[in-house]
């Protein structure tokens, strides 16, 4: 499950945490939000960024 959490600090900073997204999809997911918030001070990867998405396909009806 994809989840975006925002932490608002008294000094106006906003921390954004994304979970449930594998690989580089996180940047695409958060790009529009970050453009609306203003300048990004820092970013850091989570463990999920280094995971790859696995696709499993089942084929039936082979003779």
Backbone as CSV, one residue per row, in Angstrom:
resi,resn,N_x,N_y,N_z,CA_x,CA_y,CA_z,C_x,C_y,C_z
1,UNK,0.838,-1.174,0.000,0.000,0.000,0.000,0.889,1.245,0.000
2,UNK,0.650,2.134,-0.932,1.399,3.377,-1.023,0.872,4.374,0.002
3,UNK,1.805,5.016,0.715,1.413,5.987,1.737,2.367,7.169,1.683
4,UNK,1.803,8.371,1.685,2.597,9.598,1.759,2.234,10.299,3.060
5,UNK,3.243,10.555,3.866,3.044,11.190,5.174,3.743,12.547,5.149
6,UNK,3.072,13.569,5.648,3.641,14.914,5.729,3.780,15.299,7.186
7,UNK,4.955,15.793,7.560,5.211,16.285,8.906,5.463,17.789,8.786
8,UNK,4.650,18.578,9.463,4.749,20.042,9.411,5.450,20.541,10.669
9,UNK,6.521,21.279,10.489,7.302,21.795,11.614,6.930,23.256,11.889
10,UNK,7.101,23.703,13.124,6.756,25.085,13.493,7.490,26.150,12.680
11,UNK,8.679,25.819,12.178,9.445,26.802,11.408,9.048,26.843,9.926
12,UNK,8.007,26.083,9.552,7.509,26.109,8.181,7.999,24.993,7.289
13,UNK,8.962,24.222,7.766,9.452,23.091,6.970,8.394,22.004,6.875
14,UNK,8.405,21.289,5.768,7.508,20.156,5.567,8.368,18.947,5.221
15,UNK,8.215,17.891,5.997,8.924,16.645,5.708,7.935,15.687,5.072
16,UNK,8.356,15.078,3.982,7.500,14.163,3.237,8.136,12.767,3.310
17,UNK,7.363,11.777,3.719,7.846,10.395,3.789,6.933,9.517,2.935
18,UNK,7.546,8.744,2.074,6.791,7.870,1.183,7.145,6.426,1.504
19,UNK,6.125,5.594,1.665,6.332,4.169,1.862,5.444,3.405,0.888
20,UNK,5.864,2.186,0.589,5.073,1.332,-0.279,5.341,1.511,-1.761
21,UNK,6.430,2.205,-2.100,6.776,2.418,-3.504,8.180,1.870,-3.735
22,UNK,8.321,0.999,-4.731,9.621,0.404,-5.031,10.297,1.134,-6.179
23,UNK,11.622,1.124,-6.148,12.392,1.693,-7.246,12.296,3.206,-7.309
24,UNK,12.426,3.732,-8.504,12.455,5.182,-8.694,11.064,5.787,-8.870
25,UNK,10.001,5.009,-8.715,8.634,5.524,-8.871,8.298,6.597,-7.843
26,UNK,9.029,6.642,-6.753,8.758,7.628,-5.694,8.902,9.053,-6.217
27,UNK,9.947,9.309,-6.983,10.171,10.665,-7.501,9.026,11.101,-8.398
28,UNK,8.540,10.209,-9.240,7.418,10.544,-10.120,6.152,10.803,-9.313
29,UNK,5.970,10.034,-8.243,4.790,10.164,-7.396,4.764,11.499,-6.653
30,UNK,5.907,11.966,-6.205,5.961,13.156,-5.357,6.317,14.442,-6.096
31,UNK,6.641,14.370,-7.358,7.104,15.539,-8.103,6.105,16.694,-8.073
32,UNK,4.850,16.443,-8.363,3.845,17.514,-8.403,3.667,18.156,-7.030
33,UNK,3.683,17.349,-5.979,3.521,17.885,-4.620,4.705,18.777,-4.269
34,UNK,5.906,18.314,-4.593,7.102,19.090,-4.265,7.143,20.411,-5.030
35,UNK,6.665,20.418,-6.264,6.613,21.670,-7.031,5.676,22.680,-6.375
36,UNK,4.586,22.210,-5.787,3.626,23.099,-5.127,4.155,23.604,-3.782
37,UNK,4.927,22.776,-3.083,5.433,23.152,-1.758,6.559,24.170,-1.824
38,UNK,7.370,24.117,-2.863,8.500,25.040,-2.956,9.799,24.295,-3.141
39,UNK,10.894,24.891,-2.691,12.205,24.284,-2.920,12.428,23.086,-1.998
40,UNK,13.069,22.075,-2.541,13.409,20.866,-1.785,14.792,21.064,-1.180
41,UNK,14.886,20.937,0.133,16.153,21.147,0.830,17.030,19.901,0.805
42,UNK,16.411,18.722,0.929,17.175,17.471,0.973,16.258,16.307,0.632
43,UNK,16.844,15.280,0.056,16.123,14.037,-0.191,17.009,12.885,0.234
44,UNK,16.398,11.784,0.542,17.154,10.601,0.927,16.383,9.348,0.577
45,UNK,17.082,8.327,0.161,16.409,7.085,-0.219,15.963,6.270,0.993
46,UNK,14.926,5.482,0.777,14.519,4.490,1.771,14.971,3.131,1.261
47,UNK,14.829,2.107,2.064,15.192,0.764,1.628,14.365,0.336,0.431
48,UNK,13.127,0.800,0.353,12.244,0.416,-0.741,12.741,0.923,-2.089
49,UNK,13.511,1.987,-2.109,14.004,2.521,-3.374,14.920,1.510,-4.064
50,UNK,15.582,0.688,-3.299,16.529,-0.266,-3.859,15.890,-1.604,-4.199
51,UNK,14.598,-1.744,-3.929,13.882,-2.962,-4.277,13.338,-2.825,-5.688
52,UNK,13.234,-3.942,-6.365,12.646,-3.914,-7.705,11.235,-4.486,-7.630
53,UNK,10.408,-4.049,-8.547,9.046,-4.539,-8.631,9.064,-5.877,-9.364
54,UNK,8.417,-6.865,-8.791,8.378,-8.174,-9.422,7.014,-8.375,-10.062
55,UNK,7.034,-8.860,-11.279,5.800,-9.158,-11.993,5.769,-10.650,-12.241
56,UNK,4.680,-11.281,-11.850,4.533,-12.709,-12.046,3.385,-12.942,-13.029
57,UNK,3.677,-13.712,-14.044,2.673,-13.985,-15.065,2.469,-15.483,-15.147
58,UNK,1.220,-15.881,-15.169,0.874,-17.289,-15.289,0.225,-17.515,-16.634
59,UNK,0.738,-18.489,-17.351,0.198,-18.805,-18.668,-0.479,-20.162,-18.572
60,UNK,-1.741,-20.210,-18.997,-2.503,-21.467,-18.965,-2.841,-21.880,-20.378
61,UNK,-3.111,-23.143,-20.552,-3.569,-23.640,-21.831,-2.469,-24.117,-22.758
62,UNK,-1.253,-24.275,-22.228,-0.188,-24.800,-23.054,-0.395,-26.281,-23.267
63,UNK,-0.242,-26.736,-24.459,-0.431,-28.165,-24.785,0.849,-28.922,-24.638
